[in-house]
Amino acid sequence: MFSFLMTQSARARRDAKNWLEVADKVFHYRRDELSEPDLQALNQRREELRARVRGKADAAQIKLGIEALEQALHRTGGRVYPKGAMADNVEFFLAASIIILGIRAFFVQPFKIPTNSMWPTYFGMKHEVYAEPAQAPGAVAQIFRLAAFGATRREVVAPTAGELRIPFQAGESRITVPAGLVPGRKWLVVPTTVKEYTLFIGEEPVRFRVPADFDFDTLAIEAFFGGQYRGAETMMALQKAGKLGEKFYTIQDRSSRKSVRTHLLGTGKTVRSGEIALSFDVLTGDQLFVDRFSYNFFKPEVGQGFVFRTGNIKGIGQDQYYIKRLVGTPGDTLQIKEPVLLRNGSANTGAEAFDLNAKRAGLYRGYQASGLLAAGQLVTVPKDEYFALGDNSYNSADGRVWGFVPAKDAIGRPLFIYYPFTKRWGPAR
């Protein structure tokens, strides 16, 4: 950095040491490949230069020694010297990758929130629907929203004139819009799997695709089902309003090649051929850094955001990284008395989300008694295991569904939300 302050002799000695490092590498890497005369010439030149450096020769003498060594290196260097720009770049990126992998494995790991099980503490992929095409941001605004929020546009263009209709199935607890999984591309080049949905304009099907983790069901519920999540209740309301006919429709799932029997909901929105029937943005989930270091020395604490691997959880069946909130440690007894989560007989403490859910304050809707923590059920956390729940209890597959997390699979806690650039940017809660 301060080489401009060095004397000419000091700079010459520094350069000579760099050349000697290259010469030593060639000598040790290629000594079995070189002829005896070439090996002797290389060794002679590097020892001559080394002697001049040790003897504190002047800059001119050191420069002559460097030039002589360079000529020998050109004859003997092979692939070690001289290296082209490509080799230098590959070596740099290889070293950088090793360092990054080491940091990721032992210290800090980037993590993307895929779903909204921790909403509104952390956001998974969300949507923004535009009732009219004119409301959608223009080209410049789209570029800004892509950079700041990871927002990408989806539009359903009507192939014919008619009413926009949404296929759906209603269970006891939730409405779902059937979808198939099909091959797609991430960043236009990386192979991945995406969801494909089929809507109808009149009787004509029209398809569009979204990321596999995107929750189109919630978009449809909010935009077309009056925001009601309860499947049976919504079904009755739609029938009473005359929006639901008796006829069923069969959709062919192109990924599983199975037929799906669905209702079709008339939205009341009529479009002409070529018009945009549905327009919305997909906003990326929160991306954060996870502290992988602390759990090597300190046990996880109740109330922390909790990242863990799922490979040893039988109820999940695949090895992934999940993020929930740690609500129970070994020996704790848990119970849900809606909307409150009880730990050892008292309202759970240690996180703001516990208090907000207990009060159903703001966007927090409270804890739902279901699964292992159904109404009246108590669960005691076994030795060497943890219990984790999502902050968005009504839309979270968590410990109530698949049970306990082995202590050995605890990875770390969230540190910092680094993207997107929203009001949540900053230290993770």
GIPENOR-V775508 format. One record per pair of residues at least 24 apart in sequence whose ideal C-beta (glycine too) atoms are under 7 Angstrom apart, sorted by sequence separation. I is the first residue (numbers start at 1). J is the second residue. If there is no record, write none. Layout:
{{I | J} {I | J}}
This chain:
{{45 | 69} {302 | 326} {386 | 410} {184 | 209} {302 | 327} {368 | 393} {20 | 46} {300 | 326} {302 | 328} {325 | 351} {341 | 367} {367 | 393} {368 | 394} {45 | 72} {238 | 265} {302 | 329} {339 | 366} {340 | 367} {364 | 391} {366 | 393} {372 | 399} {373 | 400} {325 | 353} {338 | 366} {339 | 367} {365 | 393} {372 | 400} {20 | 49} {338 | 367} {365 | 394} {371 | 400} {19 | 49} {20 | 50} {42 | 72} {338 | 368} {370 | 400} {371 | 401} {41 | 72} {167 | 198} {181 | 212} {336 | 367} {338 | 369} {372 | 403} {16 | 49} {166 | 199} {336 | 369} {42 | 76} {165 | 199} {357 | 391} {164 | 199} {165 | 200} {17 | 53} {357 | 393} {16 | 53} {38 | 75} {164 | 201} {179 | 216} {336 | 373} {38 | 76} {335 | 373} {353 | 391} {162 | 201} {163 | 202} {177 | 216} {334 | 373} {13 | 53} {162 | 202} {177 | 217} {160 | 201} {176 | 217} {224 | 265} {302 | 343} {34 | 76} {159 | 201} {160 | 202} {162 | 204} {175 | 217} {335 | 377} {156 | 199} {158 | 201} {177 | 220} {224 | 267} {335 | 378} {160 | 204} {33 | 78} {159 | 204} {333 | 378} {334 | 379} {16 | 62} {23 | 69} {30 | 76} {175 | 221} {12 | 59} {19 | 66} {26 | 73} {159 | 206} {303 | 350} {333 | 380} {30 | 78} {302 | 350} {303 | 351} {9 | 58} {13 | 62} {16 | 65} {301 | 350} {332 | 381} {9 | 59} {12 | 62} {16 | 66} {19 | 69} {23 | 73} {26 | 76} {30 | 80} {156 | 206} {175 | 225} {331 | 381} {8 | 59} {12 | 63} {15 | 66} {22 | 73} {26 | 77} {29 | 80} {303 | 354} {330 | 381} {156 | 208} {168 | 220} {329 | 381} {330 | 382} {198 | 251} {328 | 381} {330 | 383} {334 | 387} {26 | 80} {154 | 208} {166 | 220} {330 | 384} {25 | 80} {26 | 81} {174 | 229} {330 | 385} {154 | 210} {175 | 231} {173 | 230} {174 | 231} {329 | 386} {166 | 224} {173 | 231} {196 | 254} {328 | 386} {22 | 81} {172 | 231} {175 | 234} {328 | 387} {171 | 231} {172 | 232} {326 | 386} {327 | 387} {170 | 231} {219 | 280} {327 | 388} {170 | 232} {326 | 388} {327 | 389} {325 | 388} {170 | 234} {200 | 264} {324 | 388} {325 | 389} {170 | 235} {324 | 389} {324 | 390} {325 | 391} {214 | 282} {201 | 271} {211 | 282} {182 | 254} {210 | 282} {178 | 251} {180 | 253} {182 | 255} {180 | 254} {181 | 255} {324 | 398} {178 | 253} {180 | 255} {180 | 256} {201 | 277} {352 | 429} {167 | 249} {178 | 260} {306 | 388} {167 | 251} {178 | 262} {125 | 211} {300 | 386} {315 | 401} {316 | 402} {315 | 402} {125 | 213} {315 | 403} {124 | 213} {125 | 214} {313 | 402} {125 | 215} {129 | 219} {313 | 403} {321 | 411} {323 | 414} {127 | 219} {313 | 405} {169 | 262} {129 | 223} {168 | 262} {312 | 406} {167 | 262} {168 | 263} {167 | 263} {167 | 264} {168 | 265} {308 | 405} {312 | 409} {115 | 213} {166 | 264} {114 | 213} {116 | 215} {165 | 264} {166 | 265} {115 | 215} {165 | 265} {309 | 409} {165 | 266} {166 | 267} {308 | 409} {165 | 267} {308 | 410} {309 | 411} {163 | 266} {164 | 267} {308 | 411} {163 | 267} {307 | 411} {164 | 269} {307 | 412} {163 | 269} {307 | 413} {163 | 270} {164 | 271} {306 | 413} {307 | 414} {162 | 270} {305 | 413} {304 | 413} {305 | 414} {161 | 271} {300 | 410} {161 | 272} {161 | 273} {158 | 271} {160 | 273} {164 | 277} {158 | 272} {159 | 273} {164 | 278} {158 | 273} {295 | 410} {158 | 274} {157 | 274} {158 | 275} {295 | 412} {294 | 412} {157 | 276} {158 | 277} {292 | 411} {294 | 413} {157 | 277} {292 | 412} {155 | 276} {156 | 277} {290 | 411} {291 | 412} {156 | 278} {290 | 412} {291 | 413} {290 | 413} {305 | 428} {155 | 279} {290 | 414} {291 | 415} {290 | 415} {154 | 280} {288 | 414} {289 | 415} {288 | 415} {289 | 416} {153 | 281} {154 | 282} {288 | 416} {152 | 281} {288 | 417} {289 | 418} {151 | 281} {152 | 282} {288 | 418} {151 | 282} {286 | 417} {287 | 418} {151 | 283} {287 | 419} {150 | 283} {149 | 283} {150 | 284} {149 | 284} {145 | 281} {284 | 420} {286 | 424} {288 | 428} {133 | 276} {136 | 279} {133 | 279} {130 | 279} {130 | 280} {129 | 280} {128 | 280} {127 | 280} {128 | 281} {127 | 281} {127 | 282} {128 | 283} {125 | 282} {126 | 283} {125 | 283} {125 | 284} {125 | 285} {124 | 285} {123 | 285} {123 | 286} {122 | 286} {229 | 394} {114 | 285} {113 | 285} {112 | 285} {113 | 286} {112 | 287} {110 | 287} {111 | 288} {110 | 289} {111 | 290} {108 | 289} {109 | 290} {108 | 290} {108 | 291} {109 | 292} {108 | 292} {107 | 292} {106 | 292} {107 | 293} {106 | 293} {111 | 307} {118 | 323} {118 | 324} {117 | 324} {111 | 321} {113 | 323} {111 | 323} {121 | 353} {120 | 363} {120 | 364} {121 | 391} {150 | 420} {149 | 420} {118 | 390} {119 | 391} {148 | 420} {117 | 390} {118 | 391} {119 | 392} {148 | 421} {149 | 422} {118 | 392} {117 | 392} {116 | 392} {117 | 395} {116 | 395} {117 | 396} {117 | 397} {117 | 398} {123 | 424} {121 | 429}}
